[in-house]
Amino acid sequence: QSRAHVLAHPNSINIIAQSLSSENIKTKIAALEILGAMCLVPGGHRKVLESMLHYQKYACERARFQTIIYDLDRSTGVYKEEVGLKTAIMSFINAILNYGAGQTQLEFRLHLRYEFLMLGIQPIIDKLRSHENAVLDRHLDFFEMVRNEDERELGKKFESVHIDTRSATSMFELLRKKLALSLAYSSLMSILQHMLLMPYNNSSKCASQWLIIDRIVQQMVLQEKNGKDPDLAPVEINFTHIIRQIACENDIKSFQQKMREIEKANDDLNLKMQKKERECEAKTQEKEELISTVNKMKTKLEKEIANHQETKQNISDMSSLIHELQAQLENECAEKKKLQYMVSTGSLPDDAKMDFSSASLGFKSNSNLITNRTIPLSLPQNLSKNHLNAQNGASLPPPPPPPPPPVGGPPPPPPMASKRNPSVESSTTTTRKKNTPASSQPLKSFNWSKLPDTKLNGSIWTNIDEAKVRLLFIKFFRFSLFH
């Protein structure tokens, strides 16, 4: 309950700390034992540190713990009192170093120990060994043991065995090597450059500025993640929040850098897209041109197909005309046979008269049909005129005989009947020459191939007598005109 009352009182620890200014050794020992015990109580460690800061102002000390280090070094003249005071001081120092935040934080132990080392505790410890007191030596050994462990752990951080904290050159070299290849090296150089710009005269302003830098750096190192300060904070600064803000700023800068890279990549993609669009437009234009070309070729092909169909129709019409002409030729051949019969017999029966009258009318109608029949003018390219003339020459009959003489003249006398000599007749048929009238001017020849004389034997042309045929046609036309 007494401990709870002491902690509950706002000024109790400060009043106890003021007892250190007493000249009574037992009072000092009692005050140090109480303060050391308060360091073991939860929440008491920070109050003890605040009481030391209060005593610094109360005793007008230059630094905190200055009176304690002074009492540790001075001699009282009485060995027992002197050893007891020095043992109480070392017990208090070990308690304030290794309890509270010092139980878990290496930085806090190094921070407080560095304050004692700056006040000159190390040569005092070496001098205290001369007292050869077991209890005092045990406190001294514990202090040096924890110090060596902390320094080895700090050396591992910088990949070194030992760090000489008394040499500014060695500490700066470690920092330079540690930060040379990191992003923080530029910040270190900036800190050093701005430190060169600070005032360096002996005024109090210069010392205060360096003290502020020292306190702010200490607070930044010691402050916990939740923003609490294990030691007294010179300024109300939440370094965790500031670090987060700076980290956010760094993230923002990195995001901005990424955004610039993304924008650059986007611009490149836009350029590529525009290039692809131009290529696509060119391809589309080529496609349209190809489509128009295909349409033109399609139209031309349709015209060619229509022409081909028309040509096929013309060929079909010509084929039907050829068949009709062949049928007429067959009829003419039948009439020819009848004429040959009439020529050979010299008489014309009554039934033949009717046949000849109908044949003459059919011949006239057929001749009119031939003359009035319209032959297509456009012929297929593969059907040449020579081929057509050859077909017509093979199928068409010879030209009709000349028109009969006027009706008023007397008919010519019939030929004298005489006996024919077969041998003479055969010779005359083979050597008979056609009475072909000659033209005064050259005429176009038909594309008919003339049969040679060697091929006339056995054909119808050897048995035809042109005179008899002409006479027969004269009689036929006269008979037709008479009727």
Residue pairs with C-beta under 8 A, 6 or more apart in sequence:
3 41
5 12
6 12
6 13
6 38
7 13
7 38
7 41
7 43
7 44
7 47
13 35
13 38
13 44
13 47
13 48
13 50
13 51
14 50
14 51
14 54
14 55
16 31
16 34
16 35
16 51
17 31
17 35
17 48
17 51
17 52
17 54
17 55
17 58
18 54
18 55
18 58
19 27
19 28
19 30
19 31
20 28
20 31
20 32
20 55
20 59
20 67
20 68
20 71
21 55
21 58
21 59
21 67
22 28
22 31
25 76
25 78
25 81
25 84
25 85
26 81
28 71
28 85
28 88
29 84
29 85
29 88
32 68
32 85
32 88
32 89
32 91
32 92
33 88
33 91
33 92
35 48
35 51
35 92
35 96
36 88
36 91
36 92
36 95
36 96
37 95
38 44
38 45
38 47
38 48
39 45
39 48
39 92
39 95
39 96
39 99
39 100
40 95
40 99
45 96
45 99
45 100
45 101
45 230
46 100
46 230
46 231
48 96
49 96
49 100
49 231
49 232
50 232
52 64
52 65
53 64
53 232
55 61
55 67
56 63
56 64
56 66
59 66
59 67
61 67
63 115
63 118
63 119
64 115
65 115
65 116
65 119
66 119
68 89
68 92
68 93
69 116
69 119
69 120
69 121
69 124
71 85
71 89
72 86
72 89
72 90
72 121
72 124
72 128
73 120
73 124
73 127
75 82
76 82
76 85
79 131
82 131
83 131
83 133
83 136
86 128
86 131
86 136
87 133
87 135
87 136
87 139
90 128
90 136
90 139
90 140
90 143
91 139
93 116
93 121
93 143
94 139
94 142
94 143
94 146
96 102
96 112
97 109
97 112
97 113
97 143
97 146
98 109
98 146
100 108
100 230
101 108
101 222
101 224
101 230
101 231
102 108
102 109
102 112
105 222
105 230
106 150
106 153
106 154
107 221
107 222
108 222
108 230
108 231
109 146
109 150
110 150
110 154
111 218
111 221
111 222
111 231
112 231
113 147
113 150
114 165
117 165
125 140
125 143
125 144
128 136
128 140
129 137
129 140
151 162
151 163
152 161
152 162
154 163
155 161
155 162
155 163
158 174
158 177
158 178
160 174
163 170
163 171
163 174
164 170
164 171
165 171
175 188
176 185
176 188
179 185
179 188
198 206
198 209
198 210
199 205
199 206
199 209
200 206
212 234
215 234
215 235
216 234
216 235
216 237
218 231
219 229
219 231
219 233
219 234
219 235
219 237
219 239
220 237
220 239
222 229
222 230
222 231
223 229
223 233
223 238
223 239
223 240
224 230
224 240
225 240
226 240
227 238
227 239
227 240
227 241
310 378
311 378
311 380
314 376
314 378
314 379
314 380
315 380
315 383
317 376
318 375
318 376
318 388
321 373
321 375
322 391
322 395
325 370
325 392
325 395
325 396
326 395
328 366
328 370
328 397
329 395
329 396
329 397
331 362
331 366
332 363
332 397
335 359
335 363
336 460
338 352
338 355
338 356
338 359
339 469
339 472
340 463
340 464
342 348
342 352
342 472
343 465
343 468
343 469
343 472
346 414
348 356
348 475
353 479
356 476
356 479
357 479
357 480
357 483
360 476
360 477
360 480
367 400
379 385
379 388
385 447
386 447
389 446
389 447
389 448
390 447
390 448
390 449
393 446
393 447
393 448
393 449
401 469
401 470
401 473
402 470
403 477
404 473
404 474
404 477
404 478
405 474
407 478
407 481
411 474
411 475
411 478
412 471
429 462
429 463
430 453
430 456
430 457
430 462
434 466
435 466
451 459
451 461
456 462
